[in-house]
Amino acid sequence: MGLFDFFQKGKEEKLPTATPKAPDIDLHPTSELTKHVVIAGDSLSKIAKKYYGDSMKWKLIHDANKELIPKPDLIHPGQILVIPQDTPSK
Protein backbone atom coordinates (compact mmCIF):
# COMPACT_ATOMS: atom_id res chain seq x y z
CA MET A 1 0.00 0.00 0.00
CA GLY A 2 1.52 3.30 -1.08
CA LEU A 3 1.03 6.75 0.34
CA PHE A 4 -1.47 7.59 -2.40
CA ASP A 5 -3.54 4.50 -1.50
CA PHE A 6 -3.60 5.59 2.14
CA PHE A 7 -5.06 8.96 1.26
CA GLN A 8 -7.70 7.39 -0.99
CA LYS A 9 -8.70 4.83 1.66
CA GLY A 10 -7.93 7.01 4.67
CA LYS A 11 -10.46 7.41 7.37
CA GLU A 12 -11.96 10.86 7.81
CA GLU A 13 -11.77 12.05 11.39
CA LYS A 14 -13.75 14.92 12.77
CA LEU A 15 -11.54 17.43 14.54
CA PRO A 16 -12.77 19.13 17.70
CA THR A 17 -14.29 22.51 16.98
CA ALA A 18 -13.98 24.03 20.44
CA THR A 19 -11.27 26.63 20.85
CA PRO A 20 -9.43 27.07 24.11
CA LYS A 21 -10.83 29.81 26.32
CA ALA A 22 -8.60 32.83 26.88
CA PRO A 23 -7.82 33.69 30.50
CA ASP A 24 -10.31 36.05 32.12
CA ILE A 25 -7.99 39.00 32.64
CA ASP A 26 -8.29 42.65 31.80
CA LEU A 27 -5.53 43.73 29.42
CA HIS A 28 -6.66 47.33 29.18
CA PRO A 29 -3.84 49.58 30.44
CA THR A 30 -6.17 52.00 32.26
CA SER A 31 -7.66 49.41 34.63
CA GLU A 32 -6.77 49.53 38.31
CA LEU A 33 -4.88 46.22 38.11
CA THR A 34 -3.40 45.76 34.66
CA LYS A 35 -1.99 42.44 33.52
CA HIS A 36 0.02 41.57 30.44
CA VAL A 37 0.30 38.14 28.81
CA VAL A 38 3.85 37.69 27.52
CA ILE A 39 4.11 36.80 23.83
CA ALA A 40 7.12 35.64 21.82
CA GLY A 41 9.50 38.54 21.28
CA ASP A 42 8.44 40.44 24.40
CA SER A 43 10.99 41.88 26.80
CA LEU A 44 10.45 43.90 29.95
CA SER A 45 11.67 47.02 28.16
CA LYS A 46 9.21 46.50 25.26
CA ILE A 47 6.38 45.96 27.72
CA ALA A 48 7.39 49.09 29.68
CA LYS A 49 7.42 51.09 26.43
CA LYS A 50 3.88 49.86 25.65
CA TYR A 51 2.37 50.73 29.04
CA TYR A 52 4.49 53.68 30.20
CA GLY A 53 5.88 55.11 26.97
CA ASP A 54 9.39 54.64 28.40
CA SER A 55 11.39 51.44 27.99
CA MET A 56 13.67 52.41 30.88
CA LYS A 57 10.80 51.79 33.34
CA TRP A 58 11.15 48.01 32.91
CA LYS A 59 12.30 47.77 36.53
CA LEU A 60 8.80 48.75 37.75
CA ILE A 61 7.43 45.65 36.03
CA HIS A 62 10.28 43.46 37.25
CA ASP A 63 9.88 44.63 40.86
CA ALA A 64 6.14 43.83 40.76
CA ASN A 65 6.79 40.32 39.39
CA LYS A 66 10.03 39.21 41.11
CA GLU A 67 8.55 35.89 42.24
CA LEU A 68 7.59 35.02 38.66
CA ILE A 69 10.69 36.42 36.95
CA PRO A 70 13.78 36.23 39.16
CA LYS A 71 16.02 37.15 36.19
CA PRO A 72 14.72 40.16 34.23
CA ASP A 73 16.14 38.92 30.93
CA LEU A 74 14.23 35.62 31.14
CA ILE A 75 10.51 35.95 30.49
CA HIS A 76 8.51 33.34 28.64
CA PRO A 77 5.42 33.38 26.40
CA GLY A 78 2.26 32.71 28.39
CA GLN A 79 3.47 34.31 31.62
CA ILE A 80 0.96 36.78 33.05
CA LEU A 81 2.68 39.85 34.47
CA VAL A 82 1.17 42.49 36.75
CA ILE A 83 1.73 45.97 35.34
CA PRO A 84 1.84 48.42 38.24
CA GLN A 85 0.56 51.94 37.80
CA ASP A 86 3.35 54.37 37.07
CA THR A 87 3.92 56.76 39.97
CA PRO A 88 5.22 60.24 39.24
CA SER A 89 8.89 60.87 40.09
CA LYS A 90 9.59 63.13 43.05
N, CA, C and O of each residue as an XYZ file, in Angstrom:
360
protein
N       0.853     -1.171      0.000
C       0.000      0.000      0.000
C       0.895      1.229      0.000
O       1.732      1.391      0.888
N       0.724      2.083     -0.980
C       1.518      3.298     -1.079
C       0.847      4.459     -0.364
O      -0.274      4.342      0.131
N       1.536      5.554     -0.322
C       1.027      6.746      0.335
C      -0.254      7.232     -0.342
O      -1.191      7.668      0.327
N      -0.286      7.152     -1.671
C      -1.470      7.589     -2.402
C      -2.677      6.730     -2.026
O      -3.785      7.242     -1.862
N      -2.454      5.412     -1.891
C      -3.542      4.504     -1.504
C      -4.079      4.854     -0.116
O      -5.284      4.787      0.127
N      -3.175      5.228      0.792
C      -3.601      5.593      2.139
C      -4.563      6.772      2.104
O      -5.595      6.771      2.775
N      -4.207      7.778      1.309
C      -5.056      8.965      1.257
C      -6.397      8.671      0.601
O      -7.405      9.274      0.970
N      -6.429      7.757     -0.363
C      -7.698      7.393     -0.988
C      -8.570      6.580     -0.030
O      -9.790      6.743     -0.013
N      -7.950      5.707      0.765
C      -8.704      4.834      1.655
C      -8.700      5.358      3.089
O      -9.286      4.740      3.978
N      -8.054      6.472      3.313
C      -7.930      7.005      4.671
C      -9.276      7.249      5.326
O     -10.296      7.447      4.667
N      -9.238      7.228      6.599
C     -10.456      7.414      7.373
C     -10.584      8.893      7.728
O      -9.635      9.503      8.220
N     -11.737      9.454      7.481
C     -11.962     10.859      7.813
C     -12.285     10.972      9.292
O     -13.183     10.303      9.804
N     -11.531     11.839      9.970
C     -11.768     12.051     11.387
C     -12.254     13.468     11.605
O     -11.751     14.413     10.998
N     -13.220     13.602     12.464
C     -13.752     14.916     12.775
C     -12.884     15.546     13.860
O     -12.688     14.964     14.927
N     -12.375     16.725     13.580
C     -11.542     17.428     14.542
C     -12.415     18.203     15.515
O     -13.492     18.669     15.142
N     -11.971     18.346     16.747
C     -12.767     19.125     17.703
C     -12.881     20.575     17.237
O     -11.929     21.151     16.710
N     -14.054     21.146     17.441
C     -14.288     22.510     16.981
C     -14.154     23.540     18.091
O     -14.125     24.740     17.820
N     -14.072     23.093     19.322
C     -13.980     24.032     20.437
C     -12.586     24.658     20.473
O     -11.580     23.973     20.287
N     -12.544     25.948     20.713
C     -11.269     26.629     20.848
C     -10.996     26.867     22.325
O     -11.923     27.067     23.110
N      -9.716     26.844     22.703
C      -9.426     27.069     24.115
C      -9.863     28.452     24.552
O      -9.768     29.416     23.793
N     -10.342     28.542     25.784
C     -10.830     29.808     26.322
C      -9.650     30.645     26.806
O      -8.769     30.147     27.507
N      -9.642     31.909     26.430
C      -8.602     32.827     26.881
C      -8.788     33.104     28.367
O      -9.908     33.066     28.876
N      -7.679     33.386     29.067
C      -7.822     33.693     30.497
C      -8.680     34.928     30.714
O      -8.651     35.864     29.915
N      -9.444     34.925     31.797
C     -10.310     36.049     32.123
C      -9.519     37.130     32.841
O      -9.589     37.266     34.063
N      -8.761     37.898     32.057
C      -7.995     39.000     32.640
C      -8.250     40.254     31.816
O      -8.586     40.186     30.634
N      -8.087     41.361     32.448
C      -8.286     42.645     31.801
C      -6.934     43.142     31.302
O      -6.031     43.399     32.099
N      -6.792     43.276     29.985
C      -5.526     43.727     29.422
C      -5.532     45.212     29.102
O      -4.579     45.720     28.511
N      -6.583     45.909     29.480
C      -6.660     47.331     29.179
C      -5.750     48.107     30.119
O      -5.874     47.972     31.336
N      -4.824     48.927     29.579
C      -3.843     49.579     30.439
C      -4.382     50.607     31.424
O      -3.630     51.055     32.289
N      -5.644     50.999     31.333
C      -6.165     51.998     32.262
C      -6.882     51.371     33.455
O      -7.346     52.094     34.337
N      -6.982     50.047     33.500
C      -7.664     49.415     34.630
C      -6.815     49.547     35.890
O      -5.610     49.790     35.823
N      -7.464     49.385     37.029
C      -6.768     49.532     38.309
C      -5.644     48.508     38.458
O      -4.555     48.850     38.920
N      -5.896     47.263     38.074
C      -4.879     46.219     38.108
C      -4.705     45.713     36.683
O      -5.530     44.949     36.183
N      -3.645     46.137     36.044
C      -3.400     45.764     34.656
C      -2.494     44.540     34.623
O      -1.539     44.432     35.391
N      -2.810     43.634     33.728
C      -1.989     42.444     33.522
C      -1.605     42.362     32.060
O      -2.314     42.864     31.187
N      -0.477     41.726     31.804
C       0.022     41.565     30.440
C       0.406     40.109     30.237
O       1.141     39.542     31.045
N      -0.086     39.498     29.161
C       0.304     38.137     28.810
C       1.510     38.234     27.883
O       1.430     38.834     26.811
N       2.621     37.645     28.296
C       3.852     37.691     27.516
C       3.673     36.894     26.230
O       3.156     35.776     26.243
N       4.112     37.490     25.111
C       4.109     36.797     23.827
C       5.552     36.677     23.344
O       6.443     37.355     23.857
N       5.774     35.825     22.371
C       7.117     35.643     21.818
C       7.655     36.987     21.338
O       6.948     37.737     20.665
N       8.875     37.284     21.675
C       9.501     38.537     21.277
C       9.381     39.645     22.303
O      10.015     40.691     22.162
N       8.578     39.433     23.333
C       8.440     40.444     24.396
C       9.710     40.518     25.237
O      10.441     39.537     25.374
N       9.949     41.671     25.783
C      10.985     41.882     26.795
C      10.394     42.867     27.786
O       9.407     43.536     27.481
N      10.979     42.962     28.957
C      10.452     43.900     29.947
C      10.524     45.327     29.432
O       9.633     46.130     29.711
N      11.574     45.656     28.684
C      11.670     47.025     28.160
C      10.607     47.296     27.095
O      10.076     48.406     27.035
N      10.285     46.312     26.255
C       9.213     46.500     25.259
C       7.854     46.658     25.944
O       7.027     47.469     25.527
N       7.639     45.873     26.996
C       6.375     45.956     27.724
C       6.277     47.308     28.427
O       5.211     47.924     28.432
N       7.388     47.781     29.025
C       7.395     49.090     29.677
C       7.109     50.196     28.669
O       6.383     51.140     28.978
N       7.666     50.092     27.479
C       7.420     51.090     26.425
C       5.931     51.118     26.073
O       5.359     52.187     25.864
N       5.310     49.944     26.009
C       3.882     49.856     25.653
C       2.999     50.523     26.706
O       2.092     51.281     26.361
N       3.255     50.250     27.986
C       2.370     50.732     29.044
C       2.747     52.105     29.601
O       1.876     52.862     30.030
N       4.035     52.426     29.596
C       4.488     53.681     30.196
C       5.034     54.686     29.192
O       5.228     55.857     29.519
N       5.281     54.220     27.960
C       5.881     55.106     26.968
C       7.371     55.305     27.189
O       7.976     56.180     26.569
N       7.971     54.506     28.066
C       9.386     54.644     28.403
C       9.957     53.262     28.694
O       9.612     52.641     29.700
N      10.825     52.785     27.817
C      11.388     51.443     27.987
C      12.280     51.321     29.215
O      12.505     50.215     29.708
N      12.788     52.437     29.712
C      13.666     52.413     30.879
C      12.913     52.109     32.185
O      13.541     51.903     33.223
N      11.598     52.081     32.139
C      10.803     51.793     33.337
C      10.525     50.295     33.500
O       9.611     49.906     34.227
N      11.315     49.458     32.823
C      11.146     48.011     32.905
C      11.282     47.517     34.342
O      10.673     46.513     34.709
N      12.070     48.208     35.156
C      12.303     47.767     36.531
C      11.013     47.808     37.365
O      10.854     47.009     38.287
N      10.097     48.724     37.052
C       8.801     48.751     37.747
C       8.069     47.417     37.563
O       7.495     46.869     38.504
N       8.104     46.920     36.343
C       7.429     45.648     36.034
C       8.171     44.496     36.706
O       7.549     43.603     37.282
N       9.490     44.518     36.633
C      10.277     43.457     37.255
C      10.049     43.413     38.761
O       9.844     42.342     39.331
N      10.085     44.579     39.405
C       9.878     44.630     40.857
C       8.514     44.075     41.265
O       8.392     43.445     42.315
N       7.490     44.304     40.443
C       6.135     43.835     40.756
C       5.963     42.336     40.503
O       4.986     41.736     40.950
N       6.918     41.732     39.785
C       6.787     40.324     39.386
C       8.017     39.494     39.738
O       8.292     38.496     39.073
N       8.759     39.886     40.768
C      10.027     39.215     41.105
C       9.860     37.721     41.371
O      10.748     36.938     41.035
N       8.752     37.316     41.961
C       8.552     35.890     42.235
C       8.404     35.090     40.950
O       8.829     33.937     40.882
N       7.811     35.688     39.944
C       7.590     35.018     38.662
C       8.814     35.104     37.757
O       9.108     34.168     37.014
N       9.525     36.223     37.820
C      10.689     36.422     36.951
C      11.914     36.857     37.777
O      12.208     38.047     37.883
N      12.617     35.879     38.354
C      13.782     36.235     39.159
C      14.900     36.893     38.347
O      15.647     37.715     38.879
N      15.020     36.538     37.065
C      16.024     37.150     36.186
C      15.275     37.985     35.137
O      14.495     37.439     34.357
N      15.507     39.293     35.113
C      14.718     40.160     34.229
C      14.884     39.880     32.736
O      14.035     40.275     31.938
N      15.957     39.210     32.356
C      16.143     38.924     30.932
C      15.537     37.580     30.525
O      15.703     37.154     29.382
N      14.837     36.906     31.446
C      14.227     35.618     31.138
C      12.731     35.636     31.414
O      12.283     35.277     32.503
N      11.964     36.061     30.413
C      10.507     35.952     30.490
C      10.067     35.012     29.382
O      10.756     34.867     28.372
N       8.933     34.382     29.568
C       8.506     33.341     28.637
C       7.073     33.580     28.163
O       6.237     34.055     28.932
N       6.784     33.252     26.898
C       5.415     33.383     26.397
C       4.427     32.644     27.288
O       4.678     31.520     27.722
N       3.310     33.289     27.550
C       2.262     32.711     28.390
C       2.291     33.206     29.827
O       1.297     33.083     30.542
N       3.419     33.765     30.260
C       3.466     34.311     31.618
C       2.525     35.507     31.698
O       2.401     36.277     30.746
N       1.866     35.654     32.839
C       0.960     36.783     33.051
C       1.618     37.696     34.068
O       1.799     37.321     35.226
N       1.975     38.898     33.633
C       2.675     39.852     34.473
C       1.729     40.937     34.961
O       0.864     41.400     34.218
N       1.900     41.332     36.199
C       1.173     42.488     36.746
C       1.910     43.729     36.274
O       3.135     43.811     36.370
N       1.153     44.697     35.762
C       1.735     45.970     35.336
C       1.299     47.015     36.345
O       0.144     47.440     36.340
N       2.227     47.440     37.224
C       1.841     48.422     38.240
C       1.588     49.779     37.601
O       2.112     50.086     36.530
N       0.778     50.584     38.274
C       0.558     51.940     37.796
C       1.842     52.732     37.981
O       2.529     52.604     38.995
N       2.151     53.544     36.998
C       3.353     54.375     37.067
C       3.104     55.496     38.071
O       2.083     56.180     38.005
N       4.031     55.680     38.991
C       3.923     56.763     39.971
C       4.841     57.889     39.535
O       5.957     57.630     39.084
N       4.399     59.134     39.660
C       5.223     60.244     39.241
C       6.514     60.328     40.066
O       6.521     60.046     41.264
N       7.597     60.718     39.401
C       8.886     60.872     40.089
C       8.840     62.090     40.986
O       8.167     63.075     40.684
N       9.567     62.013     42.101
C       9.595     63.131     43.045
C      10.750     64.045     42.716
O      10.953     65.052     43.394
